[in-house]
Amino acid sequence: MFNTSQEFSALGQAQVDKAVRLSSILLSGTERLMNLQLDIARRALSDQADTFRSLTQVREPKALAELQAGYAQPAIDRAFANARNFYDAAVATQNELTAFIEEQVADTNRQMLGMLDRVGKSAPVGSDAAVTALKTFVNSTNAALESVSRTAQKVGAELAEAGVEAATNSAKAATAAVPRSKKPIAQAVEGQG
């Protein structure tokens, strides 16, 4: 299979390079997600501090009810923005991994075609047709797999995007449909005081 020790060494180096690149892609994706989590934690801490400051300034029940009503929609909007950011980070990592895998498949196919060329040169007379048939088979299979892969990626991305948008729209519609009556909350607070 390997004619020289240099070919074997080159293969080993190529495999190490591929492993390093794959690790880099995975670490980059993890870093994206961790940065998002840290940003969310910072914003949550800041929002909680602001909320606490606002609550300490409330002097009457009506103001408390108004304050409470003002926090719902921004919290929902932040939750949707966070979900969208996580989705985008996951898609970016998935796209990088998909590109890496496609490159590996293409590289393997090139190696297989190269091997078939070497086999064809050293094969007995008359075996040209068999080698050519194998090459044609490999090329046709690669073309079919590429077509199916592209179609699946396109459909998958469109479905995921539509799902995220539908969830966002339905959640926004649901929050808009919730009555925003301040009176019962204010009365409940006054009843306790």
MOZI-V771076 format. One record per residue. OMEGA is omega as a letter, one per 30 degrees, with the letter a starting at -180 (NA if undefined). Layout:
[[OMEGA] [OMEGA]]
This chain:
[[l] [a] [a] [l] [l] [l] [l] [l] [l] [l] [l] [l] [l] [l] [l] [l] [l] [l] [l] [l] [l] [l] [l] [l] [a] [l] [l] [l] [l] [l] [l] [a] [l] [l] [l] [l] [l] [l] [l] [l] [l] [l] [l] [l] [l] [l] [l] [l] [l] [l] [l] [l] [l] [l] [a] [l] [a] [a] [a] [a] [a] [l] [l] [l] [l] [l] [a] [a] [a] [a] [a] [a] [l] [l] [l] [l] [l] [l] [l] [l] [l] [l] [l] [l] [l] [l] [a] [l] [l] [l] [l] [l] [l] [l] [l] [l] [l] [l] [l] [a] [l] [l] [a] [l] [l] [l] [l] [l] [l] [l] [a] [l] [l] [l] [l] [l] [l] [l] [l] [a] [a] [a] [l] [l] [l] [a] [l] [a] [a] [l] [l] [l] [l] [l] [l] [l] [l] [a] [l] [l] [l] [l] [l] [l] [l] [a] [l] [a] [l] [a] [a] [l] [a] [a] [l] [l] [l] [l] [l] [l] [l] [l] [l] [a] [l] [l] [l] [a] [a] [l] [l] [l] [l] [l] [l] [a] [l] [a] [a] [a] [a] [a] [a] [l] [a] [l] [l] [l] [l] [a] [a] [a] [NA]]
